[in-house]
Amino acid sequence: MKACHLFTKLNSERPLFDRLFRWWRNIACLRKPSRQARSQDSTQGPNMTKLTHVEEQFRLVVESAPCGMLIVDADGMITVVNRQVETLLGYEKSELIGQAVEVLIPERYRAHHPALRQGYVQRPSVRAGAGREVVGLRKDGTEIPMELGLTPINLDGGVHVIGTIVDITERKRAEATLLEQKALLREIVNGALDAIVTIDAGGSVLEWNPQAESIFGFSRDEAMGRRLTDMIIPARYREAHTMGIQRFIGTGQTTILRQRIEITALRKNGDEFPVELTVVPFQFGNQVLCSSFIRDISEHKRTLEQLRQSSAFIESVLEHLPNMVFVKDAKDLRFVRFNKAGEKLLGYSRAELLGKNDYDFFPKVAADFFTTKDRETLRSKQLTDIPEEPLQTKSKDVRILHTKKIPICDSAGEPLYLLGISEDITERKQVERALLEARGSQQGEERLPRQHEP
């Protein structure tokens, strides 16, 4: 391709064209000898020999050119084509010589071309290099993108034009691919849910996507070229931020790059808000740029705070309930939660209870009963009410409990945990038993026969 560039970049490097032009000039001079020379037949032989040699040199240069070459006369007729033209356009030389150059031009441009050609002949100049892209027409009717170079020469008193053509199909295909990739990248950047901001080594904004506009309140036009620090960093942090960038540029050392961190950012209206930030540096040409991916986590922070408050509320309620509350995981039925009332009732600390199951604390018969009821509850996915169940505490005391067991399921309806709420009804049952005994004793006395007074 370097040789082809010598043909097309005529304003800078054109040694082959200079040689070609000199040869054509020599041919013209040899074809137009002086009157004295024409009257001296003895000099015709050497001149004709020299002419033949120059023409052969010219033919070899044209034929060996690595890009297509053709010569068109002032009337637009093709006089010379080389082998590369045949290869590129699919014609034989004999099919092109003597034809109007418009045969190589697509139909939609053909009507206007003669006027353009005539204008060039009247004001000839070297035209080549970038910006001379045209569309050519092959013999089979397909079109081919070409880079065209034009050089005018004077022959036989008229202007001829040397044209060089380079097939730029691959280059255009590569350019189209690059444009597609750029368009895809732009769609990704514009469609991102995070703000994407790119800055140069001086901290000036080079990229500002729509989400950045939405989050910070600055339009793209407002942001481009401005220092990022002055726009989105609160004043009290700006000096440290600038020093961090300068330290990275100078030493390559930093503590925040390629990490997800939380910082406080600033909106256009002056409001401060929390963001999650990731900064990624990259080399672009001879400069280092940094792209920041920024997510507004204000709503996330609010949700977390609401969840914390809700958890604290639930924790407070559970801890102050007079009944024992426990939670087991659905898979192994191990305790994952216990409240204070449960600790007090059983006599075990939370640390002793969590991660254990019923068999670690209770007799096997009791543990079998508890586990069976747990499994029935999880299988039915409904509340199970156990009016009475005995439970042995750490001190071997037996308490009577009224227990309700409730499955806690996920969004698909599958049990994750088992919630248990147990009321200690020991004293109540004792009172009930005492009342029954008293009532029975009273009824027995009433059935005894009374003695009659004498």
C-alpha positions in Angstrom: 0.0 0.0 0.0 2.9 2.4 0.5 3.6 2.4 -3.2 -0.1 3.2 -3.8 0.1 6.1 -1.4 3.0 7.5 -3.6 0.5 7.7 -6.4 -2.3 9.2 -4.5 -0.6 11.6 -2.1 0.9 13.8 -4.9 1.4 16.9 -2.9 4.0 15.4 -0.6 5.6 12.3 -2.0 5.3 11.8 -5.8 8.6 10.5 -7.2 6.9 8.0 -9.5 4.6 10.6 -10.9 7.5 13.0 -11.4 9.3 10.2 -13.4 6.1 9.5 -15.3 5.6 13.1 -16.1 9.2 13.5 -17.3 8.8 10.4 -19.5 5.6 11.7 -21.0 7.3 15.1 -21.6 10.2 13.3 -23.3 7.8 11.4 -25.4 6.0 14.5 -26.4 9.3 16.2 -27.3 10.5 13.3 -29.3 7.1 13.1 -31.1 7.5 16.9 -32.0 11.0 17.4 -33.3 12.1 20.8 -34.6 11.8 21.7 -38.3 15.6 21.3 -38.6 15.4 17.9 -37.1 12.5 16.9 -39.4 14.5 17.9 -42.5 17.4 15.8 -41.4 16.4 12.2 -42.0 19.7 11.0 -40.6 18.6 11.9 -37.1 15.3 10.2 -37.2 16.7 6.7 -36.4 18.3 7.6 -33.1 15.3 9.7 -32.0 12.9 6.8 -32.8 15.1 4.4 -30.9 15.1 6.7 -27.9 11.4 7.2 -28.2 10.8 3.5 -28.2 13.0 3.1 -25.1 11.1 5.8 -23.1 7.7 4.4 -24.1 8.8 1.0 -22.9 9.9 2.5 -19.6 6.6 4.3 -19.3 4.7 1.1 -20.0 6.6 -0.8 -17.4 6.0 1.9 -14.7 2.3 2.0 -15.4 1.9 -1.8 -15.6 3.9 -2.3 -12.4 2.0 0.3 -10.4 0.4 -1.4 -7.4 -2.8 0.6 -7.8 -5.1 1.2 -10.8 -3.8 3.8 -13.4 -5.6 5.2 -16.4 -5.1 8.2 -18.7 -7.9 10.2 -20.2 -7.6 12.7 -22.9 -9.3 16.2 -23.1 -12.4 14.7 -24.6 -12.8 12.2 -21.8 -11.7 9.2 -23.8 -9.6 6.5 -22.1 -6.2 6.1 -23.8 -4.2 4.0 -21.3 -5.2 1.5 -18.5 -3.0 -0.8 -16.5 -3.4 -4.3 -15.2 -4.7 -3.2 -11.9 -7.6 -1.4 -13.5 -8.5 -4.6 -15.2 -8.4 -6.4 -11.9 -10.3 -3.8 -10.0 -13.1 -3.1 -12.5 -13.3 -6.5 -14.4 -12.7 -5.1 -17.9 -10.1 -6.1 -20.5 -7.9 -3.3 -21.7 -9.4 -3.6 -25.2 -12.8 -3.0 -23.8 -11.8 0.4 -22.2 -9.4 2.0 -24.6 -11.3 4.5 -26.7 -14.3 4.5 -24.4 -15.6 7.6 -22.5 -14.5 7.5 -18.9 -18.2 7.8 -17.9 -18.5 4.1 -18.5 -16.8 3.6 -15.2 -19.2 5.9 -13.3 -22.5 4.8 -11.8 -25.6 5.9 -13.7 -26.8 8.3 -11.0 -23.6 10.4 -11.4 -23.0 10.0 -15.1 -25.1 12.9 -16.4 -23.2 15.5 -14.4 -19.8 14.1 -14.9 -18.9 15.6 -18.4 -19.4 19.2 -17.1 -17.2 18.4 -14.1 -14.6 16.9 -16.4 -14.6 19.9 -18.7 -14.3 22.2 -15.8 -11.2 20.3 -14.6 -9.6 20.4 -18.0 -10.1 24.2 -18.1 -8.6 24.6 -14.6 -6.4 21.6 -14.1 -4.7 20.9 -10.8 -3.3 18.0 -8.8 -5.9 16.4 -6.7 -5.2 13.4 -4.5 -5.2 12.0 -1.0 -7.8 12.3 1.7 -11.2 13.6 0.6 -11.0 12.2 -2.9 -13.3 9.3 -2.3 -15.5 8.3 -5.2 -17.7 5.4 -6.3 -16.7 3.4 -9.4 -18.6 1.0 -11.5 -17.4 -2.5 -12.3 -18.2 -4.3 -15.5 -20.6 -6.6 -13.7 -22.6 -3.5 -12.5 -21.4 -3.6 -8.9 -20.1 -0.5 -7.3 -16.7 -0.1 -5.7 -15.5 2.6 -3.3 -12.2 4.1 -4.5 -9.8 6.8 -3.6 -9.0 8.9 -6.7 -5.9 10.9 -7.6 -5.8 13.2 -10.6 -2.7 14.7 -12.2 -3.0 16.9 -15.4 -0.2 16.7 -18.1 0.1 18.5 -21.4 0.5 16.2 -24.4 0.3 17.1 -28.1 -0.9 20.5 -27.2 -3.8 19.2 -25.1 -4.5 18.3 -21.5 -4.5 14.7 -20.5 -5.3 13.4 -17.0 -3.5 10.7 -15.2 -5.9 9.0 -12.8 -4.9 6.6 -10.0 -7.5 4.6 -8.2 -7.1 2.6 -5.0 -9.7 0.1 -3.9 -10.8 1.2 -0.4 -13.5 -1.4 0.1 -11.7 -2.9 3.2 -11.1 0.5 4.6 -14.7 1.5 4.2 -15.8 -1.8 5.7 -13.5 -1.2 8.7 -14.8 2.3 9.0 -18.4 1.0 8.9 -17.6 -1.5 11.6 -15.9 1.2 13.7 -19.0 3.4 13.3 -21.2 0.5 14.4 -19.1 -0.1 17.4 -19.1 3.5 18.3 -22.9 3.6 17.9 -23.3 0.5 20.0 -21.0 2.0 22.7 -23.0 5.2 22.6 -26.3 3.3 23.1 -24.8 1.4 26.0 -23.5 4.6 27.6 -26.7 6.5 27.0 -28.9 3.6 28.2 -26.9 2.9 31.3 -28.8 3.1 34.6 -25.6 4.6 36.2 -24.1 7.9 35.5 -21.0 7.5 33.3 -18.6 10.4 33.5 -15.1 10.5 31.8 -12.5 13.1 32.7 -9.0 13.9 31.4 -5.8 14.3 33.5 -6.8 17.8 34.4 -10.2 16.7 35.7 -12.2 18.2 32.8 -15.3 16.4 31.7 -15.1 14.5 28.3 -18.2 12.3 28.7 -21.5 13.0 30.5 -24.3 10.5 29.8 -28.1 11.1 30.2 -28.1 9.4 33.6 -25.5 11.9 34.8 -27.8 14.7 33.6 -30.6 13.1 35.6 -28.6 12.5 38.8 -26.7 15.7 39.0 -29.0 18.2 37.2 -26.3 19.5 34.8 -27.1 19.1 31.1 -24.4 17.6 28.8 -23.7 21.0 27.3 -23.3 22.5 30.7 -20.9 19.7 31.9 -18.7 19.1 28.9 -15.3 20.8 29.4 -15.9 21.8 33.0 -13.9 20.6 36.0 -15.8 17.7 37.6 -14.6 18.6 41.0 -16.3 22.0 40.8 -19.6 20.5 39.8 -20.3 17.4 41.9 -17.9 17.4 44.8 -18.9 19.3 48.0 -16.6 22.2 48.7 -15.1 20.6 51.9 -13.9 17.6 49.9 -12.6 19.3 46.8 -9.0 19.9 47.9 -8.6 16.2 48.9 -10.2 15.1 45.6 -7.9 17.2 43.5 -4.8 16.1 45.4 -5.9 12.5 44.9 -6.1 12.9 41.2 -2.8 14.7 41.0 -1.1 12.0 43.1 -2.4 9.3 40.7 -1.3 11.2 37.6 2.1 11.8 39.1 2.8 8.5 40.8 0.1 6.0 39.7 -0.7 5.4 43.3 -4.2 5.6 44.7 -6.5 3.9 47.2 -9.8 4.3 45.4 -9.4 3.1 41.8 -11.3 0.1 40.6 -13.1 -0.2 43.9 -16.7 0.5 44.8 -16.8 3.2 47.4 -19.5 5.4 48.9 -19.0 9.2 49.0 -21.1 12.3 49.3 -21.9 14.1 46.0 -23.4 17.4 45.1 -26.4 18.3 42.8 -26.7 21.4 40.7 -29.2 22.8 43.2 -26.8 22.4 46.1 -28.3 19.3 47.6 -25.9 16.7 48.9 -26.7 13.0 48.5 -24.9 9.6 48.9 -23.5 7.9 45.8 -21.7 4.7 45.0 -18.6 5.4 42.9 -16.2 3.2 40.9 -13.3 5.0 39.0 -11.5 3.1 36.2 -8.4 4.7 34.6 -7.4 3.8 31.1 -4.8 4.8 28.5 -6.2 6.7 25.5 -3.4 7.5 23.0 -0.7 9.3 24.9 -3.0 10.5 27.8 -4.6 8.9 30.8 -8.3 9.2 31.2 -10.6 8.1 34.0 -14.2 6.9 33.7 -16.4 7.1 36.7 -19.5 4.9 37.2 -21.8 6.6 39.7 -25.0 5.4 41.2 -27.4 7.5 43.3 -28.0 5.4 46.4 -30.3 7.8 48.2 -33.3 5.6 47.9 -31.2 2.5 48.8 -30.0 4.3 52.0 -33.6 5.3 52.8 -34.7 1.7 52.4 -31.9 0.4 54.6 -32.8 3.0 57.3 -36.4 2.0 57.1 -35.4 -1.7 57.3 -33.2 -0.9 60.3 -35.9 0.9 62.1 -38.4 -1.9 61.3 -36.0 -4.5 62.5 -35.3 -2.5 65.6 -39.1 -2.2 66.2 -39.7 -5.9 65.7 -36.7 -6.7 67.9 -38.1 -4.5 70.7 -41.5 -6.1 70.4 -40.1 -9.6 70.5 -37.8 -8.9 73.4 -40.6 -7.4 75.5 -43.3 -10.0 74.8 -44.1 -12.0 77.9 -44.4 -15.2 75.9 -41.5 -17.3 74.6 -40.8 -16.6 70.9 -38.4 -18.8 68.9 -37.6 -19.3 65.2 -36.2 -22.4 63.6 -34.8 -22.9 60.1 -37.1 -25.1 58.0 -34.3 -27.4 56.8 -32.7 -28.6 60.1 -35.1 -27.2 62.6 -32.2 -25.5 64.4 -32.9 -22.4 66.5 -32.0 -19.1 64.8 -33.9 -16.7 67.1 -34.9 -16.6 70.8 -36.3 -13.8 72.9 -35.6 -13.0 76.5 -38.8 -14.6 77.7 -37.7 -17.8 76.1 -34.3 -17.6 77.8 -36.0 -17.0 81.2 -38.5 -19.9 80.7 -36.0 -22.5 79.5 -33.1 -21.4 81.7 -30.7 -21.5 78.8 -28.9 -18.4 77.4 -29.3 -17.4 73.8 -25.7 -18.4 73.1 -26.5 -21.9 74.3 -29.7 -22.2 72.2 -28.8 -20.7 68.8 -27.7 -23.3 66.2 -29.0 -26.2 68.3 -32.1 -28.3 68.0 -34.6 -29.9 70.4 -32.5 -33.1 70.8 -29.7 -31.0 72.4 -31.9 -29.9 75.3 -34.9 -32.1 75.8 -35.5 -35.8 76.4 -35.9 -37.9 73.2 -39.7 -38.5 73.7 -40.3 -34.7 74.1 -37.9 -33.8 71.2 -39.7 -36.4 68.9 -43.0 -34.8 69.8 -41.8 -31.2 69.1 -40.1 -32.2 65.8 -43.2 -34.1 64.6 -45.4 -31.1 65.2 -42.8 -28.9 63.4 -42.7 -31.1 60.3 -46.5 -31.2 60.2 -46.7 -27.4 60.3 -44.1 -27.0 57.6 -45.8 -29.7 55.4 -49.3 -28.3 55.7 -48.0 -24.6 55.5 -50.7 -23.7 58.0 -50.8 -22.7 61.7 -50.7 -25.5 64.2 -52.3 -24.9 67.6 -51.0 -27.2 70.4 -53.2 -26.5 73.5 -50.9 -28.2 75.9 -47.4 -29.6 75.8 -45.0 -30.3 78.7 -41.5 -28.9 78.5 -38.6 -29.7 80.8 -36.4 -26.7 81.6 -32.7 -26.7 82.3 -33.4 -27.0 86.1 -35.5 -30.2 85.3 -38.7 -28.3 86.2 -41.6 -29.2 84.0 -43.7 -26.4 82.6 -47.0 -26.6 80.6 -47.1 -24.6 77.4 -49.7 -23.5 75.0 -47.9 -23.3 71.7 -48.7 -22.0 68.2 -46.4 -22.9 65.3 -46.5 -20.9 62.1 -44.6 -21.5 58.8 -42.8 -18.5 57.3 -42.6 -19.0 53.5 -40.7 -17.3 50.7 -42.4 -15.6 47.7 -42.8 -19.0 46.0 -44.7 -20.4 49.0 -41.9 -22.6 50.2 -41.3 -22.7 54.0 -38.0 -21.0 55.1 -38.6 -20.8 58.8 -40.8 -22.0 61.6 -42.1 -19.4 64.1 -43.1 -20.6 67.5 -45.0 -18.7 70.2 -45.4 -20.4 73.5 -47.4 -19.2 76.5 -46.5 -20.7 79.9 -49.8 -21.9 81.3 -48.4 -23.9 84.2 -49.9 -21.8 86.9 -53.2 -21.5 85.1 -53.4 -25.3 84.8 -52.6 -25.7 88.4 -55.4 -23.3 89.4 -57.8 -25.1 87.1 -56.8 -28.4 88.6 -57.2 -27.0 92.1 -60.6 -25.6 91.2 -61.7 -28.9 89.8 -60.5 -30.7 92.9 -62.3 -28.3 95.1 -65.4 -28.5 93.1 -65.2 -32.3 93.2 -64.7 -32.2 96.9 -67.7 -29.9 97.4 -69.9 -32.1 95.3 -68.8 -35.2 97.3 -69.8 -33.5 100.5 -73.2 -32.5 99.1 -73.9 -36.2 98.3 -73.3 -37.3 101.9 -76.7 -38.0 103.9 -77.5 -35.4 106.5 -78.1 -36.4 110.2 -81.5 -35.5 111.6 -81.7 -33.7 114.8 -83.4 -35.6 117.6 
